[in-house]
Every structure is written in C-alpha cells, then in structure tokens.
Amino acid sequence: MFREIIFPSYKPHPLVGGAVDAQAFGGITDANTAQMLSIDAQGMDLTAQVNGEVVPVRIQFDHVLADAEDAHQTLIAMVKQARVKAN
C-alpha cells in the first residue's frame, strides 16, 4: 500500500514537481517556480510562485499509485509529457 509522503525540507529534482509540472498538469500557466510538498497515491501537492504569490497546486495522477516504483515511473512519465507540452 502506498503511504502519503510529506517532504518538510525536501528539495526535489528541478524537473519533478516543478514549474513545468505546475504549468502542464496543474493549469498554472504563469508559474515561475514550483516545489513539491507531498505525494500520495492519488496525486501530488505543490506550491507555485505566480506573480510573486505562493499558490497551492494539486495535480492528480492518471491512476492510483501502487507503490514507490509506480510513483517513480509515473513521475518520470509526467516529466517527459510536460517537456513535450512545453515545446
């Protein structure tokens, strides 16, 4: 079973849970930066910087995550999709 993971001082990889994800999957087109706060089986929570303000963003996954490996592969796939959407 997948447990929620909270990252109190987590510095994510810049491509995971970043501004590109907030733009591509969270509908926050004006995001300058974003940081992942937590991830659970259904999605991830980010905060994005938009015009100098911090905005909460919830990104739902396209399926319920089964385990950590599923989370890893899903995030990699999302980064690839976000890159395609950005170009």
C-alpha positions as CSV (number, residue, x, y, z in Angstrom):
1,M,0.0,0.0,0.0
2,F,1.2,3.5,-0.8
3,R,1.5,5.9,2.1
4,E,1.5,9.6,1.9
5,I,4.9,11.1,1.9
6,I,5.5,14.6,3.3
7,F,8.7,16.5,2.4
8,P,9.2,19.2,5.1
9,S,12.6,20.2,3.8
10,Y,12.7,18.2,0.6
11,K,14.5,19.8,-2.3
12,P,13.0,18.0,-5.3
13,H,14.8,17.4,-8.6
14,P,14.2,20.5,-10.6
15,L,12.2,18.5,-13.2
16,V,9.8,16.8,-10.8
17,G,7.1,18.8,-9.2
18,G,8.5,22.0,-10.7
19,A,7.1,24.9,-12.7
20,V,6.8,22.8,-15.8
21,D,4.6,20.3,-14.0
22,A,2.5,23.1,-12.5
23,Q,2.1,24.6,-16.0
24,A,1.5,21.3,-17.8
25,F,-0.7,19.4,-15.3
26,G,-1.9,22.0,-12.8
27,G,-3.2,24.6,-15.2
28,I,-0.9,27.3,-13.7
29,T,0.4,28.8,-16.9
30,D,2.1,31.7,-15.1
31,A,4.1,29.6,-12.7
32,N,7.7,30.8,-12.4
33,T,8.8,28.2,-9.9
34,A,7.2,25.3,-8.0
35,Q,8.1,22.9,-5.3
36,M,6.6,19.5,-4.4
37,L,5.3,19.4,-0.9
38,S,3.8,15.9,-0.7
39,I,2.8,13.0,-2.8
40,D,0.2,10.3,-2.2
41,A,-1.4,7.5,-4.2
42,Q,-3.8,9.9,-6.0
43,G,-1.6,12.9,-6.7
44,M,0.9,15.4,-5.5
45,D,0.7,18.8,-3.8
46,L,2.9,21.7,-5.0
47,T,3.3,25.3,-4.2
48,A,3.9,27.5,-7.2
49,Q,5.2,31.1,-7.4
50,V,2.8,33.1,-9.6
51,N,3.4,36.9,-9.9
52,G,5.2,36.9,-6.6
53,E,2.4,35.0,-4.7
54,V,2.5,31.4,-3.4
55,V,-0.3,29.4,-5.0
56,P,-1.2,25.8,-3.9
57,V,-1.5,23.3,-6.7
58,R,-2.9,19.8,-6.6
59,I,-2.0,17.5,-9.5
60,Q,-4.0,14.3,-9.8
61,F,-2.3,11.2,-11.3
62,D,-3.9,9.3,-14.1
63,H,-4.1,6.2,-11.9
64,V,-3.8,5.3,-8.3
65,L,-0.2,4.6,-7.5
66,A,0.5,1.1,-6.2
67,D,4.0,1.6,-4.7
68,A,7.2,3.6,-4.7
69,E,8.3,2.1,-8.0
70,D,5.0,3.1,-9.6
71,A,5.4,6.6,-8.2
72,H,8.9,6.8,-9.7
73,Q,7.9,5.7,-13.1
74,T,4.8,7.9,-13.1
75,L,6.8,11.0,-12.2
76,I,9.3,10.2,-15.0
77,A,6.5,9.8,-17.5
78,M,5.0,13.1,-16.3
79,V,8.3,15.0,-16.8
80,K,8.5,13.6,-20.3
81,Q,4.9,14.7,-21.1
82,A,5.5,18.1,-19.6
83,R,8.5,18.6,-21.8
84,V,6.5,17.8,-24.9
85,K,3.7,20.1,-23.8
86,A,6.2,22.9,-23.1
87,N,7.7,22.8,-26.6
